[in-house]
Amino acid sequence: MAFGMEQVAGFAADMQCISSMWFRKIQGGTHKERLESFYGPQAHAYDRFRANFLHGRKGMLAACAARLRGASGLVWVDLGGGTAENVDLMAQYLDLAAFQRIYVVDICPSLCAVAREKVAARGWHNVEVVEADACTFRAPDAAQLITFSYSLTMIPPFMAAVDNAVAGLAPDGIVGVADFYTSAKYDTPNRQHPFARRWFWKAVFDCDGIDLSPERRHYLEHSMEPVYEYNSSGRIPYVPYLRAPYYIWVGRHKKLQVVNLTRFPVRATDDIECRRPKGFPPTFLYSLSWEDPREDAKVLDINPNDTVLTLTSGGCNALDIILQGARCVVGVDMNPAQSYLLELKRVAVIRLPFEDVWKIFGEGRHERFEELLQRELGPFLSQGALKFWRKKAYYFKDGMYYHGGMGRLVKAVKVLAKITRKEDWVDSLVNAPTVEQQHELWTATAGQWLMRAGVMARALGFLVTNRVTMWFCAGVCKSQMALIKNEDNIYSYIVRCLDNVAKYSNLRDSNYFYRLCLTGRFARHCCPRFLEEDCFARLKHELAAGERLLIRTDSFVSQLCARQYTKVILMDHVDWLDQPDIDTLAAALKAQVRPGGRVIWRSASKQPHYARAIEAAGFKVIRVRCSDQYMDRVNMYASFYVGIRHGGPAIKQLVQEEKLDKPLRFRGAPPAKQNGPTPVAAA
């Protein structure tokens, strides 16, 4: 009964707010009088209604708190602070004891009265409520934090308020803003609104004396350097369908020399929220990079002067290249979800301790992921990435590696093992102490069945190798399937690849690719290098220190043409292209790869036709490996190539030193059998 009465009282308070907002005429000759006329009747009901209306407030406070955490003796000035609700909310993200003094400044007497009641009730001894104008109030000491929480749009002389905030800001301080907005006619892509939306929301909010013109944000960016921005929309209580646009913005003094890179890490993305290309699923296809970085490293020979372009994929290999010592790595992918995955990995490495990162990306599960996303990760993610991970936070409840395109296959393996009661067999396989024991287990069960079974195996083969499954689960496109079919049967191709993985690589200690596929997680001793504790510590500093990693959602050729490179990793990208696109790519490689630079790629074909086009573009093309048996820990490709740009060090010497014209050998594996055609260019 008490609960019901509370609901009724809350509803009545909300109706009082709506009545004041929509039906009460604003009166008064001065700005202060008009605000009192508007807020006075709803002051005591203000907090409850705004909690479901001011959607950007918590995000702004979280973004500011993340950049202040660890400091003490802080001064915070909340301009237009109203009922001091921001102080209450800030306590969720930062201990209020970190603030030496908090000033809640507002010109409205009724809101200040509620704020004083709240301060007394909470026992906040470091909080002072000041009835003053935001354009003139200045704290006795420079402030490390100044905020405008849904107040800047209600300050007519907004330039004076911003100038006053900048003047009162400490050299290492930040300004946080959350407010409603409309875009300019021509604005940045993340903010842009069509004409009807701009006109509608300006007219609606103008009735309450709220000015949504874009000049306020433009002046913020004129006066300060932006460090964080987020644009979205949120529902209006009791109003169906309509969602009011809002933004979060954090800035600092211009030309500030950054000392604390954890507070202000270098931006890795261009912050443009990209649309998913047609034909791609609404998530990532690859949860990890499906190429073996250990074998790439032998051919690339990364050095501190290298600028490397690579397809993003799962992002693991891009991080590995940084660990190898490259000066700058550019990860590019057409699928924005792949960029968001790498961005999450980057920010997590910078912001979180090792154990949290291990839970998120090693085990694929974290019981506090949503909290970490709001407090530590979200304030440093791009707009698109934050929206994506808010929607996909549930991935980390049952295991991230069971989601995405590749995750469907991982989940299918888990379900199949459960149905066939082979869970113990899977556990034995991934923990076999030797390759010989592992292959014996594989051959005795899965290998025999896959290679010798008749109708059932072929039926399963059709389910696994049809175009839909191969694209949405394995990321194998139509053109790549055609390359395989030209030289082999797809089912036989897959069975042979898997059999040789079981025969020549150890799932317990080395092959984290297939260990993940069978178990849905990595092991501490068998994982990508960014999840190894010693590498993690080094990577944390490297990622924050400078532009070591750039993440772009774009076409490969566009980013190839954006700068000069010394190393380019095509992965299997060229398998996807038709001839005109291959010619365009080859021309771009010729123009953008520096003399002596290297381009590597893998192909589902033993001798891909496009190797000739790359050779004609000024590269010495060498087939590193072509095998029907074992190539590397992934072992899903038929060939591995490197192209060395003419004009650098003597190619013959490079080839002789690294023996790129000969198949590389693996411990415990026989020489790769050269059943394919001769290399494109003999070394």
Secondary structure, 3 states (H helix, E strand, C coil): CHHHHHHHHHHHHHHHHHHHHHCCCCCCCCHHHHHHHHHHHHHHHHHHHHHCCCCHHHHHHHHHHHCCCCCCCEEEEEECCCCCHHHHHHCCCCCHHHEEEEEEEECCHHHHHHHHHHHHHHCCCCEEEEECCCCCCCCCCCEEEEEEECCHHHCCCHHHHHHHHHHCEEEEEEEEEEEECCCCCCCCCCCCCCHHHHHHHHHHHHCCCCCCCCHHHHHHHHHCEEEEEEEEEEEECCEEEEEEEEEEEEEECCCCCCCCCCCCCCCCECCCCCCCCCCCCCCCCCCCCCCCHHHHHHHHCCCCCCEEEEECCCCHHHHHHHHHCCCEEEEEECCHHHHHHHHHHHHHHHHCCHHHHHHHHHHCCCCCHHHHHHHHHHHHCCHHHHHHHHHCCCHHHHCHHHCHHHHHHHHHHHHHHHHCCCHHHHHHHHCCCCHHHHHHHHHHHHHHHHHHCCHHHHHHHHHHHCHHHHHHCCCCCHHHHHHHHHHCCHHHHHHHHHHHHHHHCCCCCCCHHHHHHHHCCCECCECCHHHCHHHHHHHHHHHHHCCCEEEEECCHHHHHCCCCEEEEEEECHHHHCCHHHHHHHHHHHHHHEEEEEEEEEEECCCCCCCHHHHHHCCEEEEEEEECCCCCCCCCCCCEEEEEEECCCCCHHHHHHHHCCCCCCCCCCCCCCCCCCCCCCCCC
